[in-house]
């Protein structure tokens, strides 16, 4: 099960979201421009986050049920193959929000995947 690309684009009514267990992928820009979104919880079942997934949102906390073995890359092929990425520590929900803002500030954005 996936949350598609641009699924909640510019949905200003979102404040806090807990992704249901069983979702495996959150698509590109799925929560892009959700100005009201401040908190999201991501279950262990999610193994990939598309490019710019939280771009231009006001996210303050991103909690991962299992924050280990997450990687980031700008290369789409590496994202698909889950190779050649850089390990990222996602154990601190407040620091996670800052990391995503930093990584998504790049025009091309980053992809995130779990091994």
Kinemage of the C-alpha trace (Angstrom):
@kinemage 1
@onewidth
@group {chain A} dominant
@subgroup {mainchain}
@vectorlist {calphas} color= white
{ca unk a 1} P 0.000 0.000 0.000
{ca unk a 2} L 1.295 3.440 -0.898
{ca unk a 3} L 0.480 7.082 -0.393
{ca unk a 4} L 0.785 8.439 -3.908
{ca unk a 5} L 2.821 11.290 -5.323
{ca unk a 6} L 1.307 14.669 -4.413
{ca unk a 7} L -1.489 12.889 -2.462
{ca unk a 8} L -2.008 15.657 0.111
{ca unk a 9} L -0.398 18.527 -1.783
{ca unk a 10} L -1.297 21.889 -0.274
{ca unk a 11} L -3.751 20.325 2.198
{ca unk a 12} L -3.728 23.100 4.776
{ca unk a 13} L -6.139 21.297 7.139
{ca unk a 14} L -3.648 18.579 8.082
{ca unk a 15} L -2.139 19.098 11.541
{ca unk a 16} L -0.853 15.728 12.731
{ca unk a 17} L -0.741 12.382 10.932
{ca unk a 18} L -0.058 8.816 11.960
{ca unk a 19} L 0.578 6.751 8.851
{ca unk a 20} L -1.246 3.410 9.160
{ca unk a 21} L 0.791 0.249 9.588
{ca unk a 22} L 0.931 -1.577 6.266
{ca unk a 23} L 1.792 1.492 4.187
{ca unk a 24} L 5.153 0.743 2.556
{ca unk a 25} L 5.833 3.834 0.439
{ca unk a 26} L 5.090 7.549 0.696
{ca unk a 27} L 5.379 9.122 -2.760
{ca unk a 28} L 7.124 12.213 -4.084
{ca unk a 29} L 5.841 15.459 -2.574
{ca unk a 30} L 3.025 13.571 -0.816
{ca unk a 31} L 2.788 16.198 1.947
{ca unk a 32} L 4.326 19.087 0.018
{ca unk a 33} L 3.077 22.562 0.999
{ca unk a 34} L 0.957 21.301 3.907
{ca unk a 35} L 1.480 24.463 5.942
{ca unk a 36} L -0.552 23.219 8.920
{ca unk a 37} L 1.223 19.884 9.226
{ca unk a 38} L 3.511 19.893 12.269
{ca unk a 39} L 3.785 16.241 13.300
{ca unk a 40} L 3.898 12.866 11.567
{ca unk a 41} L 4.469 9.314 12.817
{ca unk a 42} L 5.827 6.769 10.347
{ca unk a 43} L 5.430 3.031 11.082
{ca unk a 44} L 8.031 0.337 10.598
{ca unk a 45} L 6.225 -0.893 7.463
{ca unk a 46} L 7.278 2.241 5.508
{ca unk a 47} L 10.505 1.520 3.626
{ca unk a 48} L 10.700 4.476 1.244
{ca unk a 49} L 9.910 8.179 1.186
{ca unk a 50} L 9.812 9.964 -2.162
{ca unk a 51} L 11.615 13.129 -3.097
{ca unk a 52} L 10.498 16.328 -1.333
{ca unk a 53} L 7.937 14.390 0.686
{ca unk a 54} L 7.562 17.175 3.300
{ca unk a 55} L 8.827 20.112 1.230
{ca unk a 56} L 7.418 23.510 2.298
{ca unk a 57} L 5.462 22.114 5.230
{ca unk a 58} L 5.862 23.376 8.791
{ca unk a 59} L 6.772 19.964 10.165
{ca unk a 60} L 8.319 20.066 13.660
{ca unk a 61} L 8.340 16.371 14.599
{ca unk a 62} L 8.848 13.269 12.479
{ca unk a 63} L 8.722 10.079 14.518
{ca unk a 64} L 9.859 6.776 13.020
{ca unk a 65} L 8.682 3.572 14.726
{ca unk a 66} L 12.023 2.097 13.684
{ca unk a 67} L 14.581 4.835 12.984
{ca unk a 68} L 17.426 2.461 12.079
{ca unk a 69} L 18.890 1.668 8.678
{ca unk a 70} L 17.509 4.708 6.811
{ca unk a 71} L 19.500 6.118 3.895
{ca unk a 72} L 19.235 9.151 1.634
{ca unk a 73} L 20.309 9.776 -1.958
{ca unk a 74} L 19.687 12.206 -4.814
{ca unk a 75} L 20.016 9.430 -7.394
{ca unk a 76} L 16.718 7.873 -8.489
{ca unk a 77} L 18.351 4.592 -9.612
{ca unk a 78} L 20.033 4.220 -6.218
{ca unk a 79} L 16.682 4.921 -4.561
{ca unk a 80} L 14.950 2.217 -6.605
{ca unk a 81} L 17.746 -0.296 -6.016
{ca unk a 82} L 18.342 0.742 -2.392
{ca unk a 83} L 22.085 1.084 -2.976
{ca unk a 84} L 24.844 3.695 -2.643
{ca unk a 85} L 22.918 5.914 -0.239
{ca unk a 86} L 24.171 7.629 2.893
{ca unk a 87} L 23.120 6.373 6.312
{ca unk a 88} L 21.102 8.879 8.347
{ca unk a 89} L 20.249 8.843 12.061
{ca unk a 90} L 16.507 9.351 12.475
{ca unk a 91} L 16.214 8.572 16.191
{ca unk a 92} L 15.292 12.125 17.332
{ca unk a 93} L 11.880 13.340 16.139
{ca unk a 94} L 12.692 17.061 16.444
{ca unk a 95} L 16.084 16.695 14.761
{ca unk a 96} L 14.410 14.667 12.001
{ca unk a 97} L 12.265 17.634 11.006
{ca unk a 98} L 15.356 19.840 10.754
{ca unk a 99} L 17.165 17.209 8.683
{ca unk a 100} L 14.319 16.897 6.212
{ca unk a 101} L 14.104 20.679 5.852
{ca unk a 102} L 17.841 20.788 5.164
{ca unk a 103} L 17.804 17.931 2.636
{ca unk a 104} L 14.681 19.136 0.866
{ca unk a 105} L 16.055 22.651 0.461
{ca unk a 106} L 17.992 21.436 -2.565
{ca unk a 107} L 16.157 21.987 -5.858
{ca unk a 108} L 16.486 18.322 -6.806
{ca unk a 109} L 15.581 17.028 -3.362
{ca unk a 110} L 16.483 13.764 -1.737
{ca unk a 111} L 14.983 10.294 -1.675
{ca unk a 112} L 14.901 8.237 1.521
{ca unk a 113} L 14.803 4.456 1.829
{ca unk a 114} L 15.182 1.802 4.471
{ca unk a 115} L 17.261 -1.361 4.135
